[in-house]
Amino acid sequence: MVSELSATADQRRALVDLYDSALPDVYGYLASRCGSASVAEDLTSETFLAAVDAVQRQTVPELTVAWLIGVARHKLVDHWRRQEREQRS
């Protein structure tokens, strides 16, 4: 149990350290694909909130920019699906 707690604490620190360097990459990925700065900002926030949640649940395979871009990609697809549903109704 103690090693699990320290692993989670280590991942939390790693995520905070990664945030500054990964933020431009994640935002740039989303902005180039969604065409709206405000949507890209929202999805970037959702991406990092999902990363925090994954760290707390201890489901992060490896905390990297590539992994965050993957999370961002899923958030973008969810956005497109939501948008499509709203247009149909």
Secondary structure as GFF3:
##gff-version 3
##sequence-region A 1 89
A	DSSP	alpha_helix	2	34	.	.	.	ID=ss1
A	DSSP	alpha_helix	37	57	.	.	.	ID=ss2
A	DSSP	alpha_helix	65	88	.	.	.	ID=ss3
###
